[in-house]
Amino acid sequence: MAPAAVGSGSLDDLVEAATGGATRAGLTAALARGTPARVEPLPRHRLHESFEALRDAADRHKLAHGSWPTVFLANIGPVAQHTARATYAKNLFEAGGIQTLGNNGFPDAESVAAAFRASGTRIAVLCGSDALYEAHAAPFAQALKAAGVEHLFLAGNPGDRRADLTAAGIDEFVSVGCDVLSVLRATLARLGVPL
């Protein structure tokens, strides 16, 4: 097959010729005789600027209201059994300027509900191990919803328990692979922080 002919050297002609099998020498010659092509560069963006914008919004909220946007970590059980997911949730929310109210964990649904009511927050994140979720996620979720939680996250992938946990009151699940930016934007909006 013969290499494709290159026309005037316009960008469209060059693309068409390249896809048709034009040689590098043919493309170079066409560029030399044609009108130089001008390609506008893509705008520059830093990878983290979207997160910086969320933290800036949280800073403005603090200046205007005297406090950071905050979520409550509803840690289940002893420290050793909730630390991994509590740390994940803390890092996730604080990446967007949302402070987290941590604690050493709660042994039962009544104590977590009382601590949530005392916290003055509106959003909570259940954090615990898979074994603790199996035994306690549903009663903790129900107690937190009864205590006034407006939006309840569970830190972790629910697997085949999604429907049961949702029925118990879990509104959203956060785990590795979730759309962190969307979660943060929606949480800030729920907390009344303009972006």
TARA-V249618 format. One record per residue. N is the residue number from 1. RES is the residue in one letter. SS is DSSP state (h for helix, s for strand, l for the rest). PHI is phi in degrees with one decimal (none if undefined). Layout:
{{N | RES | SS | PHI} {N | RES | SS | PHI}}
This chain:
{{1 | M | l | none} {2 | A | l | -77.6} {3 | P | l | -62.3} {4 | A | l | -67.5} {5 | A | l | -77.9} {6 | V | l | -103.5} {7 | G | l | -77.5} {8 | S | l | -73.6} {9 | G | l | 96.7} {10 | S | l | -68.0} {11 | L | h | -59.8} {12 | D | h | -61.9} {13 | D | h | -63.3} {14 | L | h | -65.8} {15 | V | h | -62.8} {16 | E | h | -62.3} {17 | A | h | -67.2} {18 | A | h | -64.2} {19 | T | h | -70.9} {20 | G | l | -88.9} {21 | G | l | 102.0} {22 | A | l | -59.3} {23 | T | l | -80.0} {24 | R | h | -61.5} {25 | A | h | -63.1} {26 | G | h | -65.3} {27 | L | h | -66.6} {28 | T | h | -63.7} {29 | A | h | -63.6} {30 | A | h | -65.5} {31 | L | h | -65.0} {32 | A | h | -67.5} {33 | R | h | -96.2} {34 | G | l | -92.2} {35 | T | l | -71.6} {36 | P | l | -58.1} {37 | A | l | -79.0} {38 | R | l | -117.3} {39 | V | l | -118.0} {40 | E | l | -73.1} {41 | P | l | -70.6} {42 | L | l | -69.4} {43 | P | l | -64.3} {44 | R | l | -86.7} {45 | H | l | -138.7} {46 | R | l | -83.1} {47 | L | l | -59.1} {48 | H | l | -99.4} {49 | E | h | -66.0} {50 | S | h | -64.6} {51 | F | h | -71.5} {52 | E | h | -62.3} {53 | A | h | -63.0} {54 | L | h | -67.0} {55 | R | h | -66.8} {56 | D | h | -63.2} {57 | A | h | -63.5} {58 | A | h | -64.7} {59 | D | h | -61.6} {60 | R | h | -63.0} {61 | H | h | -61.4} {62 | K | h | -62.4} {63 | L | h | -63.3} {64 | A | h | -78.4} {65 | H | h | -116.1} {66 | G | l | 83.2} {67 | S | l | -150.1} {68 | W | l | -76.3} {69 | P | l | -63.9} {70 | T | s | -138.4} {71 | V | s | -123.6} {72 | F | s | -100.3} {73 | L | s | -88.8} {74 | A | s | -90.6} {75 | N | s | -77.9} {76 | I | s | -97.2} {77 | G | l | 76.1} {78 | P | l | -69.6} {79 | V | h | -51.3} {80 | A | h | -60.0} {81 | Q | h | -99.2} {82 | H | h | -121.6} {83 | T | h | -58.5} {84 | A | h | -59.3} {85 | R | h | -77.7} {86 | A | h | -65.5} {87 | T | h | -66.4} {88 | Y | h | -59.0} {89 | A | h | -63.5} {90 | K | h | -57.8} {91 | N | h | -64.7} {92 | L | h | -60.3} {93 | F | h | -71.8} {94 | E | h | -70.9} {95 | A | l | -62.3} {96 | G | l | -106.5} {97 | G | l | 84.2} {98 | I | l | -94.5} {99 | Q | s | -76.1} {100 | T | s | -118.5} {101 | L | s | -94.7} {102 | G | l | -91.7} {103 | N | l | -167.8} {104 | N | l | -90.2} {105 | G | l | 101.7} {106 | F | s | -125.9} {107 | P | l | -82.0} {108 | D | l | -151.0} {109 | A | h | -65.6} {110 | E | h | -65.0} {111 | S | h | -70.2} {112 | V | h | -67.7} {113 | A | h | -64.8} {114 | A | h | -64.2} {115 | A | h | -66.3} {116 | F | h | -62.7} {117 | R | h | -57.5} {118 | A | h | -71.4} {119 | S | h | -74.2} {120 | G | l | 76.7} {121 | T | l | -91.7} {122 | R | l | -121.8} {123 | I | s | -125.4} {124 | A | s | -132.7} {125 | V | s | -128.5} {126 | L | s | -74.4} {127 | C | s | -133.2} {128 | G | l | -174.8} {129 | S | l | -82.8} {130 | D | h | -59.1} {131 | A | h | -64.3} {132 | L | h | -67.1} {133 | Y | h | -61.7} {134 | E | h | -56.5} {135 | A | h | -88.7} {136 | H | h | -123.5} {137 | A | h | -59.8} {138 | A | h | -63.7} {139 | P | h | -65.7} {140 | F | h | -64.2} {141 | A | h | -61.6} {142 | Q | h | -63.2} {143 | A | h | -66.7} {144 | L | h | -66.9} {145 | K | h | -62.8} {146 | A | h | -64.2} {147 | A | l | -81.8} {148 | G | l | 109.2} {149 | V | l | -60.7} {150 | E | l | -84.5} {151 | H | s | -146.4} {152 | L | s | -118.2} {153 | F | s | -95.9} {154 | L | s | -124.5} {155 | A | s | -82.1} {156 | G | l | 137.1} {157 | N | l | -87.8} {158 | P | l | -74.5} {159 | G | h | 57.3} {160 | D | h | -81.1} {161 | R | h | -96.6} {162 | R | h | -52.6} {163 | A | h | -62.8} {164 | D | h | -64.7} {165 | L | h | -68.9} {166 | T | h | -64.6} {167 | A | h | -63.3} {168 | A | h | -77.6} {169 | G | l | 127.1} {170 | I | l | -71.1} {171 | D | l | -91.4} {172 | E | s | -157.3} {173 | F | s | -116.5} {174 | V | s | -120.7} {175 | S | l | -157.5} {176 | V | l | -53.9} {177 | G | l | 98.9} {178 | C | l | -73.2} {179 | D | l | -81.2} {180 | V | h | -58.8} {181 | L | h | -60.8} {182 | S | h | -65.4} {183 | V | h | -60.0} {184 | L | h | -66.9} {185 | R | h | -59.9} {186 | A | h | -65.5} {187 | T | h | -67.8} {188 | L | h | -60.6} {189 | A | h | -62.2} {190 | R | h | -62.8} {191 | L | l | -88.2} {192 | G | l | 78.5} {193 | V | l | -97.0} {194 | P | l | -71.5} {195 | L | l | -100.3}}
